[in-house]
């Protein structure tokens, strides 16, 4: 190989290295991030490109649980074990409150870079969690953009609230109705509905069929998986009297997508409003 060709090759390598270093400098943050929580899966998949994601949980590929399931097909999945963390050697691990306590404790003992992310049950908490994770990933601007889109959707919903009061009961969990402080209540409120259990503190409250009928909701909202497993809870949810009275006034919502408060929860409120208005009886 000639001296001139060698010099040209060396120059090309130097320029490529400089470009890579420049890209790294302009896009700071961890380069190999692992999520051990289905609630942090969505944020990670939205905030980082696939090549910077070590893995997300297997839940992320389930369309009934994850908003970002198509993107999850492009990255590795994990089962939430410490052994997988040791094998994948991430430079940041995202964990949630419901991530196995033993796994979190062991990772801390081993001094792994660990960010514990609390659950979000309302849109203020969604904002806080999104900013927390975006900052840890060096993606503050991307996080701000996600929140701007969420807030624009919420503002649009607030500006076009239904003129009629729509009283709703989330039914189908064996008589357990989500009340104040739950993500269902947050999404329903944004959609413009009134949760019949919102006046009761304490999250989930138990109702029997007589109490439900006495509350006289306009619409029953059934969890999407209510009839998946035969049993007493399903029998209560599908009681013949309720099916008769609410045959035309019931809707189904994807309960799994209400488990985590994320920016897409605003889109869930848009979809819920459309379902409520469609099921709402005329004047």
Buried (B, 14 or more C-beta within 10 A) or exposed (E): EEEEEEEEEEEEEEEEEEEEEEEEEEEEBBBBBBBBBBBBBBBBBBBBEEEBBBBBBBBBBEEEBBBBBEBBEEBEBBEBEBEBBEEBEBBBBBBBEEBEEEBBEBBEEEEBEBBBBEBBBBBEBBBBBBBBBBEBBBBBEBBBBBBEBBBEBBEEBEEEEEEEEBBBBBBBBBBBBBBBBBBBBBBBBBBBBBBBBBEBEEBBBEBEBEBBBEEEBBBBBBBBBBBEEEEEBBEBBBBEEBEEEBEEEBBBBBBBBBBBBBBBBBBBBBBBBEBBBEBBEEE
